[in-house]
C-alpha cells in the first residue's frame, strides 16, 4: 500500500493525491491530519532532510519532491500518456513541470504568503504588487501556450503537466488581487473538471 505523508491542504500533496485518483491507486495518508504535530514532524524529518511534504513510501522505497513523485507514479503504472517515453514528447511535459516548480512558484510566493497566509514577514505592499504582477505575466504565458495547443499544456493530450499546473491555476484563481482575463486558461480549467479526483483535490476551495 502506498503511503503519502502530508496534509491534504498542501498544494504539493494535492498534486500527488489527484494523480493517485487519476491512476486509481489505493493509498494511505498516515498522519495527514495529525493531532501530534511534533511526532509528525519527527517522522517527516527522518524521511526527508528538507522536512517538507509530500513524502511517498512505496514499501521500502522513499521519495520526496512532489513533481518527482508524480513522475515516479506515472512510470510505475506504465502511463506513457501522462509521461511519454518518446524523448521530445517527454521533454515537453517535463519542461512545463519544471517551469511550474521554479518560475511560477517563485513568482507567487510573496503575494500568496501576504494575502492568503497573512504571514507578518510578507507585509510590503510594493513587493505584493510586484509578485502578483509577475505571477499574472507568467499565467499569461500559460494562456498563450493553451491557446496554441487548444487542449492541454504540453499538447493535445492530458499529462502530468496538467496535473501540476492545474493546482497552480487553482491557487492563482483563489488568491486575492487584480488578475487579467485568460480565456484559454479558463477553457482548459473547465476541461479538467470532469477528471477523476479534480473536484476533491483541485477545485475544492483550497488555494
C-alpha positions in Angstrom: 0.0 0.0 0.0 1.4 3.4 -1.0 1.7 5.9 1.8 1.6 9.7 1.2 2.8 11.9 4.1 1.4 15.4 4.3 -1.8 17.2 4.9 -4.4 17.4 2.1 -4.4 21.3 2.4 -0.8 21.3 0.9 -0.8 22.2 -2.8 2.1 19.7 -3.4 0.4 16.9 -1.5 -2.8 17.5 -3.6 -0.8 17.1 -6.8 0.0 13.5 -5.7 -3.5 12.8 -4.4 -5.1 14.0 -7.7 -2.7 11.8 -9.6 -3.5 8.8 -7.4 -7.2 9.4 -8.3 -6.3 9.5 -12.0 -4.3 6.3 -11.7 -6.9 4.6 -9.4 -4.1 3.9 -6.9 -5.1 2.8 -3.4 -3.1 4.7 -0.8 -3.0 5.7 2.8 -2.2 9.1 4.3 -0.8 8.4 7.8 -0.8 11.5 10.0 -2.4 13.5 7.2 -4.4 15.5 9.8 -2.1 14.7 12.7 -3.1 15.6 16.3 0.6 15.1 17.2 2.5 17.8 15.1 5.8 17.1 16.9 5.6 13.4 16.2 4.5 14.0 12.6 7.4 16.5 12.1 9.9 14.0 13.5 8.7 11.3 11.2 8.9 13.7 8.3 12.4 14.8 9.2 13.5 11.2 9.3 12.3 10.6 5.8 13.0 13.9 4.1 16.1 16.0 5.1 14.2 19.1 3.8 11.4 18.5 6.3 8.8 19.2 3.7 5.8 17.3 2.3 4.8 15.3 0.4 6.8 12.2 1.1 5.9 8.9 -0.7 6.6 5.5 0.8 6.2 2.5 -1.6 7.3 -0.4 0.6 10.9 0.3 1.5 11.3 3.0 -1.2 11.0 6.6 0.0 10.7 9.6 -2.4 10.2 13.3 -1.8 9.7 16.3 -4.2 6.1 16.4 -5.5 6.9 16.5 -9.2 9.4 13.6 -8.9 6.7 11.6 -7.0 4.3 12.3 -9.9 6.9 11.2 -12.5 7.6 8.0 -10.4 3.9 7.0 -10.1 3.2 7.6 -13.8 6.2 5.5 -14.7 5.4 2.8 -12.1 1.9 2.4 -13.6 3.2 2.4 -17.2 1.2 5.5 -18.1 3.0 6.8 -21.1 0.1 9.1 -21.9 0.9 11.1 -18.7 4.6 10.9 -19.1 5.6 9.9 -22.6 8.5 7.6 -23.5 9.5 9.4 -26.7 12.3 11.9 -25.7 10.8 15.0 -27.3 7.3 14.5 -26.0 8.6 13.7 -22.5 10.8 16.7 -22.5 7.8 18.9 -23.4 5.8 17.6 -20.4 8.8 17.9 -18.1 9.6 21.4 -19.3 6.3 22.7 -18.1 6.5 20.7 -14.8 9.9 22.3 -14.1 8.6 25.7 -15.1 5.8 25.3 -12.5 8.2 24.3 -9.8 10.7 27.1 -10.4 9.4 30.2 -12.3 5.8 30.1 -11.3 6.4 29.1 -7.6 9.0 31.8 -7.2 6.6 34.4 -8.7 3.6 33.7 -6.5 5.4 33.3 -3.1 5.3 36.8 -1.8 1.7 37.6 -2.9 0.4 34.3 -1.7 2.1 34.5 1.7 0.9 38.1 2.2 -2.8 37.8 1.0 -3.7 34.2 1.8 -1.4 33.1 4.6 -1.2 36.7 6.0 2.3 36.0 7.2 3.8 39.0 9.1 7.1 38.7 7.2 5.3 39.4 3.9 3.7 42.8 4.6 5.3 45.1 2.0 2.6 46.2 -0.5 5.1 47.1 -3.2 6.5 43.6 -3.0 3.0 42.1 -3.0 2.2 44.1 -6.2 5.4 43.0 -7.9 4.8 39.4 -7.0 1.3 39.4 -8.3 2.4 41.2 -11.5 5.0 38.6 -12.2 2.5 35.8 -11.4 0.0 37.4 -13.8 2.6 37.7 -16.5 3.5 34.0 -16.2 -0.1 32.9 -16.2 -0.4 34.9 -19.5 2.4 32.8 -20.8 0.4 29.7 -19.9 -2.7 31.2 -21.6 -0.8 31.6 -24.8 0.5 28.1 -24.7 -3.0 26.7 -24.1 -4.4 28.9 -26.9 -1.7 27.4 -29.2 -2.4 23.7 -28.3 -6.2 24.2 -28.0 -6.3 21.4 -25.5 -3.7 20.7 -22.8 -0.5 22.2 -21.5 2.0 20.0 -23.3 -0.1 19.3 -26.4 -3.3 17.6 -27.3 -3.3 15.0 -24.5 -3.7 15.3 -20.7 -0.4 14.8 -19.0 1.5 15.4 -15.7 2.0 19.0 -16.8 -1.8 19.5 -16.5 -1.8 17.9 -13.0 0.9 20.3 -11.6 -0.4 23.4 -13.4 -4.0 22.6 -12.6 -3.2 23.0 -8.9 -1.2 26.2 -9.6 -4.0 27.7 -11.6 -6.5 27.0 -8.8 -4.1 28.8 -6.4 -3.9 31.8 -8.8 -7.7 31.9 -9.2 -8.3 32.0 -5.4 -5.6 34.4 -4.4 -6.9 38.0 -3.9 -5.7 40.7 -6.3 -6.3 42.1 -9.8 -5.9 39.5 -12.5 -6.2 39.6 -16.3 -8.9 37.6 -18.1 -7.2 34.5 -19.6 -9.8 32.8 -21.8 -7.6 29.8 -22.8 -6.7 29.1 -19.2 -10.4 29.3 -18.2 -11.5 27.0 -21.1 -8.7 24.5 -20.1 -9.7 24.6 -16.4 -13.3 23.7 -17.4 -11.9 20.8 -19.5 -10.2 19.5 -16.3 -13.4 19.5 -14.2 -14.7 16.0 -15.2 -11.4 14.3 -14.4 -11.2 11.8 -11.6 -10.3 13.5 -8.3 -10.4 17.0 -9.7 -13.4 18.2 -7.5 -11.9 16.6 -4.4 -8.3 17.7 -4.7 -8.2 20.7 -7.0 -11.5 22.6 -7.2 -12.3 22.3 -3.5 -11.9 25.9 -2.4 -8.4 25.4 -1.0 -5.8 27.8 -2.7 
